[in-house]
Amino acid sequence: MNFPAGLRYTSDHEWLQLEGNIATIGITEFAQSELGDIVYVEIETVGQTLAANEIFGTVEAVKTVSDLFLPVAGEVLEVNQAVIDSPELVNTDAYANWMIKMKVSNISEVNALMDADAYKTHVGH
C-alpha cells in the first residue's frame, strides 16, 4: 500500500497536497481499496466556501456510498472532470486521480493533518 510522504492525510481517508494556498484533494489508496470498485463520483460544490470536515461530494462504489469530507476550510475551485467521467480511475491510482482543487482559508489547518507515518499507523500498516 502506498503512503506518499509529501501529502497530508485525514482520519476520513482524504489526502491533501498543498502548493502555495491551493490544495489538491483526493481519497487515499487505503480508502479506494476498502470501497472496492468506484462507479460514480458526485461533486457539486465548485464555487462554494466550506468549513473543514464539511461534505464536498460523494463516492459511490458497488457496495456503498461514502461522503467526501473537506480536510481544511476553503473555497472549492475545480473538480477533476476525468474522475467524474471515469470514476474507476481512482481505483487505478488514487493519488494521480484527485477529486478537487481548493483555495485554503488557513494554511495552519494543513499542518494539523496527519503526515504519511501517522496515517500509516492510523490505518494499521
GIZINOR-V84934 format. One record per backbone hydrogen bond with DSSP energy under -1.0 kcal/mol. CO is the residue of the C=O (numbers start at 1). NH is the residue of the N-H. Records with the same first field share a line. If there is no record, write none. Layout:
BEGIN
CO=NH ; NH
END
This chain:
BEGIN
4=7
8=16
9=114
10=13
13=28
14=10
15=26
16=8
17=24
19=22
21=104
22=19
23=102
24=17
25=99 ; 100
26=15
28=32
29=33
30=34
31=35
32=36
37=62
40=60
42=58
45=48
48=76
50=74
51=54
54=70
57=68
58=42
59=66
60=39 ; 40
64=61
66=59
68=56
70=53
73=105
74=50
75=103
76=47
78=101
79=81
80=84
81=85
82=86
86=89
87=90
88=92
89=93
93=97
96=98
99=80
100=25
101=77 ; 78
102=23
103=75
106=109
107=110
110=113
114=9
115=119
116=120
117=121
118=122
119=123
120=125
121=124
END
